[in-house]
Amino acid sequence: MDLGLADRTFLVTGGSSGVGLATVRALLDEGANVATCGRDADRLGRIGTHDRLFTAPCDVRDAAAVREFTRRAVEEFGGRGGRGVIDGLVNNAGQSRMKRLDETTEDDWRDELELKFAGVLNPLHAARPHLRAAAGASVVNVNAVLAKQPEPRLITTSAARAGILNLSASLARELAPDGIRVNSVCLGLIDTGQWTRRHAAAGSGRPYEEWQAELAADRGVALGRLGRADEVAYAILALLSPRASYITGTSIDVCGGVGRGIL
Ligand SMILES: NC(=O)c1ccc[n+]([C@@H]2O[C@H](COP(=O)([O-])OP(=O)(O)OC[C@H]3O[C@@H](n4cnc5c(N)ncnc54)[C@H](OP(=O)(O)O)[C@@H]3O)[C@@H](O)[C@H]2O)c1
């Protein structure tokens, strides 16, 4: 099935690694124009070059920098009919904070809430006029099953994720009159830089595959393995597609059946 993404323009935050990078690649494969950012210019440079790819370093917590990144992306791709059009926004940039209550400082709480909320609101505010111009745009917030199934060892991230899921539902209603759909993907354990960094930090010397399999078993992943970034990208592309024109205000879990509750 043709997803109808060719020649459309998408912004993906945090596209230099993991889920963001897989999404950037999948969109380029579909013939879309893609603008992406990350904080580290060298990592962004390692994505490589492509006619339809625009990259620029930008921290999503910095509203002015996000506005400038968006302006340059719109300028790069020109838009349709003389209007600066963005057909979709993927709010993906971020990371989690592995801390329990007693290890969590006031600054940790502030930083985590800022990253999660600014990571959605700054790109949304910057892109909104261009999304409106698309008349049928889609926003996808990359979230976590932690939003619905909190873990005490990730207490700030779980709470912030729940807030973002709630915010997404409000945004879906608020932006529907402008023809902008808003949905989320809620991730379980996905094999990306986040987990390779944790494996390295654990310093156990155990092979990564073995460490990962035990992690999946410990967390109760029904499919018995971590997910791949491209498996998340497919779900994101499905929600970005104009084929999903009647889907808004909802979330798709991409988690291999983690946990035992009804999500
Ligand atoms: N992997 C999982 O198991 C999992 C589970 C649940 C949710 N998630 C969420 O899924 C998203 C993607 O995670 P991932 O696993 O693909 O992570 P990753 O491999 O570490 O990639 C994160 C990307 O976001 C960028 N980034 C981080 N902070 C940023 C900031 N303040 N401004 C701009 N860019 C920023 C990073 O680039 P720079 O470092 O250069 O800025 C990188 O491109 C994150 O929001 C994460 O919390 C992941």
The ligand as an SDF file (V2000), in Angstrom:
LIG
                    3D

 48 52  0  0  0  0  0  0  0  0999 V2000
   14.6760    3.1110   23.5900 N   0  0  0  0  0  0  0  0  0  0  0  0
   13.7180    2.8700   24.4520 C   0  0  0  0  0  0  0  0  0  0  0  0
   13.6740    1.7640   25.0470 O   0  0  0  0  0  0  0  0  0  0  0  0
   12.6610    3.9060   24.7440 C   0  0  0  0  0  0  0  0  0  0  0  0
   11.5780    3.5410   25.5430 C   0  0  0  0  0  0  0  0  0  0  0  0
   10.5750    4.4730   25.7970 C   0  0  0  0  0  0  0  0  0  0  0  0
   10.6610    5.7490   25.2690 C   0  0  0  0  0  0  0  0  0  0  0  0
   11.7260    6.0960   24.5110 N   0  0  0  0  0  0  0  0  0  0  0  0
   11.7820    7.4610   23.9750 C   0  0  0  0  0  0  0  0  0  0  0  0
   11.9260    7.4170   22.5740 O   0  0  0  0  0  0  0  0  0  0  0  0
   12.6530    8.5710   22.1280 C   0  0  0  0  0  0  0  0  0  0  0  0
   13.8350    8.1130   21.2820 C   0  0  0  0  0  0  0  0  0  0  0  0
   14.6730    7.3190   22.0910 O   0  0  0  0  0  0  0  0  0  0  0  0
   15.9010    6.4580   21.5220 P   0  0  0  0  0  0  0  0  0  0  0  0
   15.9200    5.2400   22.3270 O   0  0  0  0  0  0  0  0  0  0  0  0
   15.8540    6.3980   20.0570 O   0  0  0  0  0  0  0  0  0  0  0  0
   17.1140    7.3890   22.0300 O   0  0  0  0  0  0  0  0  0  0  0  0
   18.5680    7.6760   21.4530 P   0  0  0  0  0  0  0  0  0  0  0  0
   19.0460    6.5820   20.5680 O   0  0  0  0  0  0  0  0  0  0  0  0
   19.3670    8.0560   22.6280 O   0  0  0  0  0  0  0  0  0  0  0  0
   18.3000    8.9720   20.5300 O   0  0  0  0  0  0  0  0  0  0  0  0
   17.8370   10.1600   21.1010 C   0  0  0  0  0  0  0  0  0  0  0  0
   17.8880   11.2480   20.0470 C   0  0  0  0  0  0  0  0  0  0  0  0
   17.3510   12.4630   20.6170 O   0  0  0  0  0  0  0  0  0  0  0  0
   18.3500   13.4980   20.5220 C   0  0  0  0  0  0  0  0  0  0  0  0
   18.1630   14.3640   21.6590 N   0  0  0  0  0  0  0  0  0  0  0  0
   18.2100   14.0500   22.9900 C   0  0  0  0  0  0  0  0  0  0  0  0
   17.9740   15.1470   23.7370 N   0  0  0  0  0  0  0  0  0  0  0  0
   17.7560   16.1730   22.8680 C   0  0  0  0  0  0  0  0  0  0  0  0
   17.4690   17.5400   23.0130 C   0  0  0  0  0  0  0  0  0  0  0  0
   17.3380   18.1040   24.2310 N   0  0  0  0  0  0  0  0  0  0  0  0
   17.3070   18.3070   21.9080 N   0  0  0  0  0  0  0  0  0  0  0  0
   17.4250   17.7640   20.6700 C   0  0  0  0  0  0  0  0  0  0  0  0
   17.7170   16.4700   20.4670 N   0  0  0  0  0  0  0  0  0  0  0  0
   17.8810   15.6800   21.5540 C   0  0  0  0  0  0  0  0  0  0  0  0
   19.6760   12.7590   20.4840 C   0  0  0  0  0  0  0  0  0  0  0  0
   20.7100   13.5210   19.8910 O   0  0  0  0  0  0  0  0  0  0  0  0
   21.7280   14.4110   20.8080 P   0  0  0  0  0  0  0  0  0  0  0  0
   22.0860   13.5690   21.9920 O   0  0  0  0  0  0  0  0  0  0  0  0
   22.8570   14.7260   19.8970 O   0  0  0  0  0  0  0  0  0  0  0  0
   20.9450   15.6210   21.1890 O   0  0  0  0  0  0  0  0  0  0  0  0
   19.3020   11.5770   19.5930 C   0  0  0  0  0  0  0  0  0  0  0  0
   19.2640   11.9710   18.2350 O   0  0  0  0  0  0  0  0  0  0  0  0
   13.0630    9.3280   23.3970 C   0  0  0  0  0  0  0  0  0  0  0  0
   12.1550   10.3610   23.6460 O   0  0  0  0  0  0  0  0  0  0  0  0
   12.9820    8.2640   24.4610 C   0  0  0  0  0  0  0  0  0  0  0  0
   12.8260    8.7690   25.7590 O   0  0  0  0  0  0  0  0  0  0  0  0
   12.7240    5.2070   24.2230 C   0  0  0  0  0  0  0  0  0  0  0  0
  1  2  1  0
  2  3  2  0
  2  4  1  0
  4  5  1  0
  4 48  2  0
  5  6  2  0
  6  7  1  0
  7  8  2  0
  8  9  1  0
  8 48  1  0
  9 10  1  0
  9 46  1  0
 10 11  1  0
 11 12  1  0
 11 44  1  0
 12 13  1  0
 13 14  1  0
 14 15  2  0
 14 16  1  0
 14 17  1  0
 17 18  1  0
 18 19  2  0
 18 20  1  0
 18 21  1  0
 21 22  1  0
 22 23  1  0
 23 24  1  0
 23 42  1  0
 24 25  1  0
 25 26  1  0
 25 36  1  0
 26 27  1  0
 26 35  1  0
 27 28  2  0
 28 29  1  0
 29 30  1  0
 29 35  2  0
 30 31  1  0
 30 32  2  0
 32 33  1  0
 33 34  2  0
 34 35  1  0
 36 37  1  0
 36 42  1  0
 37 38  1  0
 38 39  2  0
 38 40  1  0
 38 41  1  0
 42 43  1  0
 44 45  1  0
 44 46  1  0
 46 47  1  0
M  CHG  2   8   1  16  -1
M  END
$$$$
